[in-house]
Amino acid sequence: MVTRHMRRSLGADADHKSVRSATQNAFASYSRYWIESFRLPSRTSLQLTEGIDVPDYRFVEEALDRGKGVILALPHLGGWEWAGFWMATVNKLPITVVVEPIRPDRLFRWFASFREKLGMKVVPLSASAGAEIAAALKRNEIVCLLCDRHISGGGSEINFMGETTTLPAGPALLALRTGATILPTAVYFEPQGKHLGMVRPPIDTARVGTVKEDVQRITQLLAAELEVLIRRDPEQWHLFQPNWPSDLSEQK
């Protein structure tokens, strides 16, 4: 499955050797993600600050100045936990993260507790999650949403990496309802334990049609931005599950 995703992100011209190497490196990158995450609580504020560079952080500040909340729309890529911890502890910004429940429940509670120790409020993906997220945005807080994989119902059918699939409609719907700014974002691993945070310009969330039409249009715009972020370094893309209809058909 990872090979399929690497082939999509590298493009049709990528040869077998390049795809195979990218696949192996994706697992190595994912290992770094977990090792680094578990070490984060021991990092000092100075270490966190020196370990990350966010050249376009002004987009976050400008969005907060609008007073309607910020949606950081991320792919499953790189070391975003570092950036979350940095923003929550050094910048003192309230951050809410929406996470997929996992089994057993005891393990999920452990992960939720771990992220809360990093200064983040954890909201399990459920029927009530939307209300909690909307409330955080109305308080002009930051909400982090992983947007490159459709997990539950309510998705929008779009073109993603040259193939039709569905992606979460939540970011678009929340932005339309609350006026929050959507910022496509990714945090890349860099050499020597460093990180690069990329914040793209805000997605155009102006109302131009019906709610359904606007949600589909905004989600398609977001998908294009996610492609840019992922293709900058596909080997750091930690998406190991089926994500397109053809992935599921291949498994049958």
Secondary structure, DSSP 8 states (H G I E B T S, - for coil): -HHHHHHHHH-TT--HHHHHHHHHHHHHHHHHHHHHHHHGGG--HHHHHHTEE-TTTHHHHHHHHHTS-EEEEE-SBB-HHHHHHHHHHTS---EEEEE---SSHHHHHHHHHHHHHTTEEEEESSTTHHHHHHHHHHTT-EEEEE-SS--SS-EEEEEETTEEEEEESHHHHHHHHH--EEEEEEEEE-GGG-EEEEE---------S-HHHHHHHHHHHHHHHHHHHHHH-GGGB---S--SHHHHHHH-
